[in-house]
Amino acid sequence: MTLPGMPYPQPPLRTLVLHSRKLPAILTPWVVPVVLLDGQQFPLGWGTQRYTIPADRPVHVQCEMPFIIRYGKAAVVLTPGSEPAQLEYSAPASQWTRGQLGAPGTTKTTGIGFNVVALTFVGLLFLGVIGLTVFG
């Protein structure tokens, strides 16, 4: 029961510390990740951010990279009592691979091998076209 003139009771809160690992500089440096907390989007950027979240219920945390399409999605559900809540997001190096979200130090950047294969293929194709033009 709330008495007149008394503030509304506040639900218990906790702090989510979210670390995001920056991609190598050559890989889409202009795209920065966002975080969705129970579906509501907040800027994440690179580095460490702190968010206030409810402590008395599960909270759905999803990180992703917004570009032409949203890619690199990774999600977890934080249960009540997991204090302090610390997560690390590693964005993917490629739009065709998933990001990773987990305890700090347990995530890695995915998609680097895909980029190496794709760039090698494009390079060989380019060299083939140059070779046909010059010698062919």
C-alpha positions in Angstrom: 0.0 0.0 0.0 1.3 3.4 -1.0 0.4 6.4 1.2 -0.5 9.7 -0.4 2.6 11.8 -1.0 4.9 8.8 -0.8 7.0 7.8 -3.8 6.0 4.6 -5.6 8.0 1.6 -4.5 10.9 0.9 -6.8 11.7 -2.7 -7.9 15.1 -4.0 -6.8 17.8 -3.2 -9.4 21.2 -4.5 -10.3 24.0 -3.3 -12.6 24.9 -5.1 -15.8 28.5 -4.5 -16.9 28.8 -5.2 -20.6 32.2 -5.3 -22.3 32.4 -5.2 -26.1 35.5 -6.3 -27.9 36.5 -4.1 -30.8 37.0 -5.7 -34.2 40.3 -5.3 -36.1 40.4 -1.8 -37.6 40.1 -3.0 -41.2 36.8 -4.8 -40.6 33.8 -2.3 -40.7 35.1 0.2 -38.1 32.1 2.5 -38.7 29.6 -0.1 -37.4 29.2 -0.2 -33.7 27.2 -2.8 -31.7 23.9 -2.2 -29.9 22.3 -4.0 -27.0 18.7 -4.9 -26.5 17.5 -5.3 -22.9 14.2 -7.1 -22.9 13.7 -5.9 -26.5 14.5 -2.2 -25.8 17.5 -1.0 -27.8 20.4 0.9 -26.2 23.7 2.0 -27.7 26.6 -0.2 -26.7 29.6 1.0 -28.7 33.1 -0.4 -28.0 34.5 -0.9 -24.6 32.7 -1.1 -21.2 29.2 0.1 -20.5 27.0 -0.2 -17.5 23.2 -0.7 -17.5 20.7 -0.8 -14.7 18.4 -3.8 -15.0 15.8 -5.4 -12.7 17.1 -7.8 -10.1 13.9 -9.6 -9.3 13.2 -11.2 -12.7 15.0 -12.7 -15.7 16.3 -10.2 -18.3 16.9 -11.0 -22.0 20.2 -9.5 -23.2 20.9 -9.4 -26.9 23.8 -7.8 -28.7 24.0 -7.2 -32.5 25.6 -5.2 -35.2 23.2 -2.9 -37.1 24.4 -2.3 -40.7 22.4 -2.9 -43.9 21.0 -6.0 -42.0 21.3 -6.8 -38.4 24.0 -9.4 -37.9 26.2 -10.9 -35.3 23.3 -11.6 -33.0 24.1 -13.2 -29.7 21.7 -13.5 -26.7 21.6 -14.7 -23.1 19.0 -14.6 -20.3 20.3 -13.3 -17.0 18.4 -14.9 -14.1 17.7 -13.2 -10.8 20.5 -13.5 -8.3 23.4 -13.5 -10.8 25.1 -10.6 -9.2 27.4 -9.0 -10.3 26.2 -9.4 -13.9 29.1 -9.1 -16.3 29.1 -10.1 -19.9 31.4 -9.8 -22.9 30.2 -9.4 -26.5 32.6 -10.3 -29.4 31.3 -9.1 -32.7 31.9 -11.2 -35.7 34.4 -10.3 -38.4 31.8 -11.2 -41.1 28.1 -10.5 -41.6 27.6 -14.2 -42.2 28.7 -15.5 -38.8 27.3 -15.0 -35.3 28.6 -12.9 -32.5 29.4 -14.4 -29.1 28.0 -13.2 -25.7 29.2 -14.8 -22.5 31.4 -14.4 -19.4 34.3 -12.0 -19.8 37.3 -13.8 -21.4 35.2 -16.7 -22.8 34.2 -15.1 -26.2 36.1 -14.8 -29.4 35.7 -13.1 -32.8 34.2 -15.4 -35.4 34.3 -15.2 -39.2 37.9 -14.3 -39.7 38.6 -17.5 -41.6 35.5 -16.7 -43.8 37.0 -13.3 -44.6 40.4 -14.8 -45.4 38.8 -17.3 -47.9 36.6 -14.7 -49.5 39.4 -12.1 -49.9 41.8 -14.8 -51.3 39.1 -15.8 -53.8 38.6 -12.2 -54.9 42.3 -11.7 -55.1 42.8 -14.8 -57.3 39.9 -13.8 -59.5 41.4 -10.3 -59.9 44.8 -11.8 -60.8 43.1 -14.1 -63.3 41.4 -11.2 -65.0 44.7 -9.2 -65.1 46.5 -12.3 -66.5 43.9 -12.9 -69.2 44.0 -9.2 -70.1 47.8 -9.0 -70.3 48.6 -12.5 -71.8 45.4 -13.4 -73.3 
